[in-house]
Amino acid sequence: MKQVQMKNKKSGTGNAKKSSDVCELSDSSLKEKNPFLPSLYNILDFYRETDDIFTLTIDMKVKHDPGQFVQVSVPGFGEAPISICSDSEKFIKLNIREVGNVTKALSKLKKGNKILIRGPYGKGYPMEALIGNTLIIIGGGCGVAPLKGIIDYVENHRKDYIDIMMYLGYRSPDDIIFKRELEEWRKKYRMKITVDKNQHGKSCYDAKEGFITDALKNSELDNKNKAAFICGPPIMMKSVIEILKQKGFHDDQIFISAERLMYCAIGVCCHCMIRGKFTCMDGPVFRYDEVKDFKND
């Protein structure tokens, strides 16, 4: 018998080189004709999380689901898909790691600067369908960012869920993101943090040295009225899924966030296709039984 309690719910790059071009981005008729045109927004806050990860708060007022993403562009550098890591209709937060030309250019921006964004895109986590369950959040490294949207969502809909259990793994204490939020999460939810190596000998965040998969394996977790959300490196996600299944979790109780190279975000370029499914439209969030037999194309 499947233990997860589900409720039915339907799933829900132009270069701007001149000031006149930027002004045209506000013309809604143009955007209806060209879905690739971004809009201009203000950066409300820039916060440095680690040496190579930062969080932007942007005055983009839009309704979205946890797990969805936007396309962020920097004229002269390109465009990149970034997951939304917040739950608000008044702003969005983007947690960004500096790994390429676009993200490095974004790291130079400051509060008060403008930013070009289109979206949101994709299928997020089915939060309404999982009302009445305990949510297990399992994240590794920068994969914690998309999962933060779930935590923020639960904060805004606390009565709808039994509890939140978090298993968060990082390379070292210096790589821990969302330090400002961790103390509040610890007060409200059950949380375990691990670091692959603790070079400091002691951590302010009670992080245990080891792998998050070991912490999960040693837990007394069962599958009764629970749903698990996983995001992180592929090898970590594979191990986590195996552990969850050993603990009795069914495939439809496990949700993963897939990472593929997404250019268009609207199912045109086919760069993100996984055996007939578009990561940008059918995902990036998939229930495990939907993709468990797929291999990389």
C-alpha positions in Angstrom: 0.0 0.0 0.0 1.3 3.4 -0.9 1.7 5.6 2.2 1.8 9.1 0.8 -1.4 11.1 1.0 -2.1 12.8 -2.3 -4.8 15.2 -3.4 -5.5 15.7 -7.0 -4.2 18.9 -8.6 -3.4 19.8 -12.2 0.3 20.4 -12.8 0.7 23.5 -13.1 17.9 35.6 -25.7 18.0 38.9 -27.0 20.9 41.2 -26.4 19.8 44.6 -25.0 22.7 46.9 -26.1 21.1 50.3 -26.3 18.9 52.2 -23.8 16.2 52.4 -26.4 16.2 48.6 -26.6 15.8 48.2 -22.8 12.8 50.6 -22.8 11.1 48.4 -25.4 11.2 45.5 -23.0 8.3 47.0 -21.1 6.1 46.8 -24.2 3.7 43.9 -23.4 2.7 43.6 -27.1 6.3 42.8 -28.0 6.6 40.1 -25.3 3.4 38.5 -26.6 5.0 38.2 -30.0 8.4 37.2 -28.7 8.5 35.0 -25.6 12.2 35.3 -25.4 12.1 39.0 -24.4 12.9 39.6 -20.7 11.6 42.3 -18.5 13.6 44.8 -16.4 13.5 44.6 -12.6 15.3 46.2 -9.6 17.6 44.4 -7.3 16.4 45.0 -3.7 19.3 43.2 -1.9 22.6 41.5 -2.6 23.9 39.1 0.1 27.1 37.1 -0.1 26.5 33.6 1.2 29.9 32.1 0.6 33.0 32.9 -1.4 31.3 31.8 -4.6 27.6 31.9 -3.8 25.3 34.9 -3.4 21.6 35.6 -3.1 19.7 38.3 -5.0 16.4 39.7 -3.9 14.5 41.1 -6.9 11.3 43.2 -7.1 9.6 40.7 -9.4 6.0 40.4 -8.4 4.8 37.1 -9.7 2.9 34.0 -8.6 5.0 30.9 -8.8 5.4 27.4 -7.3 8.4 26.2 -5.3 10.9 24.5 -7.7 10.2 26.7 -10.7 13.0 28.7 -12.3 13.6 32.0 -14.3 15.9 32.9 -17.1 18.3 35.7 -16.0 20.3 37.5 -18.7 23.2 40.0 -18.7 23.7 41.9 -22.0 27.0 41.0 -23.5 27.4 37.8 -21.5 24.3 35.6 -22.0 21.5 34.0 -20.2 21.2 31.4 -17.4 18.4 29.4 -15.7 18.2 30.1 -12.0 15.9 28.4 -9.5 13.7 30.6 -7.3 14.5 30.0 -3.7 11.7 32.0 -2.0 7.9 32.0 -1.7 6.3 35.4 -2.1 4.2 37.3 -4.6 6.0 40.6 -3.8 9.6 39.5 -4.7 11.7 36.6 -5.7 15.1 35.4 -4.4 17.7 33.8 -6.5 20.6 31.9 -5.0 23.5 31.9 -7.5 26.8 30.1 -7.7 29.6 31.7 -9.7 30.4 29.0 -12.3 30.5 30.8 -15.7 30.5 34.1 -17.5 26.8 34.9 -16.8 26.9 34.1 -13.1 30.2 35.9 -12.6 28.7 39.0 -14.3 25.7 38.7 -12.0 28.0 38.7 -9.0 29.1 42.2 -9.8 25.7 43.6 -9.5 24.6 45.6 -6.4 21.5 46.7 -4.6 19.7 49.3 -6.8 21.0 47.9 -10.1 18.6 46.6 -12.8 18.4 43.0 -14.0 16.7 41.3 -17.0 14.5 38.3 -16.2 11.9 36.2 -18.0 9.7 33.5 -16.5 8.9 31.7 -14.2 9.1 28.4 -16.1 8.7 24.7 -15.5 6.7 22.5 -13.2 7.4 22.9 -9.5 6.7 20.8 -6.4 3.1 19.7 -6.0 2.6 21.4 -2.6 -1.2 21.3 -2.5 -1.3 17.7 -3.5 0.9 16.9 -0.5 -1.2 18.6 2.2 -1.3 16.5 5.4 2.1 14.9 5.0 5.5 15.3 6.7 8.0 16.7 4.2 11.5 15.3 4.1 14.0 17.8 2.5 17.3 16.3 1.4 19.8 18.7 -0.2 23.4 18.7 -1.1 25.5 21.8 -1.6 24.0 24.4 -3.9 21.1 21.9 -4.4 19.7 23.2 -1.1 18.7 26.4 -3.0 15.6 25.1 -4.9 14.5 23.3 -1.7 14.5 26.5 0.2 11.4 27.5 -1.7 9.6 24.5 -0.1 10.6 25.7 3.4 9.4 29.2 2.7 6.1 27.8 1.3 5.5 25.8 4.4 6.2 28.9 6.5 3.3 30.5 4.7 1.1 27.4 4.9 2.2 25.9 8.2 -1.1 24.3 9.2 -1.2 22.3 6.0 1.8 20.1 6.9 2.6 17.8 9.8 6.3 18.5 10.0 9.5 19.3 8.1 12.6 17.1 8.4 15.8 18.5 6.8 19.0 16.7 5.9 21.5 19.2 4.5 25.0 18.3 3.4 27.9 20.5 2.4 31.6 20.1 1.6 32.8 22.2 4.5 31.4 24.7 7.1 32.5 27.5 4.7 30.2 26.2 2.0 27.0 26.3 4.1 24.4 28.6 2.5 21.4 30.3 4.1 23.2 30.8 7.4 20.8 33.6 8.3 17.9 31.2 8.1 19.4 28.1 9.7 19.0 29.2 13.3 15.2 29.8 12.7 14.8 26.5 10.9 16.5 24.7 13.7 14.0 26.2 16.2 11.0 25.1 14.2 12.0 21.9 12.4 14.1 18.7 12.8 17.3 19.3 11.0 20.6 17.5 10.5 23.6 19.2 8.8 26.7 17.4 7.7 30.0 18.5 6.1 32.3 16.2 4.2 35.3 17.7 6.0 35.4 20.1 9.0 38.7 21.9 8.7 37.8 24.2 11.6 37.3 21.5 14.1 34.1 23.1 15.4 31.0 24.5 13.7 28.5 27.1 14.8 25.8 25.2 13.0 26.2 21.9 14.8 27.4 20.3 11.6 28.6 16.7 11.9 31.5 15.6 9.8 30.5 12.9 7.3 28.1 12.5 4.4 24.4 13.4 4.5 23.7 9.9 3.1 25.1 8.4 6.2 23.0 10.6 8.4 19.9 9.6 6.4 20.9 5.9 6.6 21.3 6.0 10.4 17.9 7.8 10.9 14.8 6.0 12.0 12.8 7.4 9.1 9.7 5.6 7.9 7.4 6.3 5.0 4.1 6.8 6.7 2.4 10.0 5.5 5.7 11.4 4.1 7.1 12.8 0.9 10.8 13.3 0.2 12.3 16.1 -1.9 15.9 15.6 -3.2 18.2 18.0 -4.9 22.0 17.8 -5.2 24.8 16.1 -7.1 23.6 13.1 -9.2 25.6 10.6 -7.2 24.2 11.9 -4.0 20.7 11.8 -5.3 21.1 8.2 -6.5 22.3 7.1 -3.1 19.6 9.0 -1.3 16.9 7.3 -3.4 18.3 3.9 -2.7 18.3 4.6 1.1 14.7 5.9 1.0 13.6 2.8 -0.9 15.3 0.6 1.7 13.3 2.5 4.3 10.1 1.6 2.6 9.4 4.7 0.5 7.5 4.2 -2.8 8.5 5.8 -6.0 5.5 8.2 -5.9 6.7 9.5 -2.5 10.0 10.7 -3.9 10.5 14.0 -5.9 13.7 15.0 -7.6 14.8 18.3 -9.1 16.6 17.5 -12.4 19.4 19.7 -13.8 19.9 19.9 -17.6 21.2 22.6 -19.9 18.2 24.8 -20.6 18.4 27.5 -23.2 14.9 28.4 -24.4 12.9 27.3 -21.3 9.8 26.8 -23.5 10.4 23.5 -25.1 11.8 24.7 -28.4 15.6 24.1 -28.4 15.4 20.5 -27.0 18.7 20.8 -25.1 17.1 19.7 -21.9 15.1 16.7 -23.2 15.2 13.5 -21.2 13.8 10.7 -23.3 10.8 12.6 -24.6 10.3 14.8 -21.6 11.4 18.5 -21.5 13.1 19.4 -18.2 12.1 23.0 -18.8 8.4 22.2 -19.1 7.7 18.7 -17.7 10.2 19.4 -15.0 12.5 20.4 -13.5 10.7 18.7 -10.7 9.8 15.1 -11.4 8.1 12.5 -9.3 10.6 9.6 -9.3 8.3 7.1 -10.9 8.0 9.4 -13.9 11.8 9.3 -14.7 13.3 6.4 -12.8 13.9 4.3 -15.9 15.3 7.2 -18.0 18.9 7.6 -18.8 20.8 10.7 -20.0 20.4 11.4 -23.7 
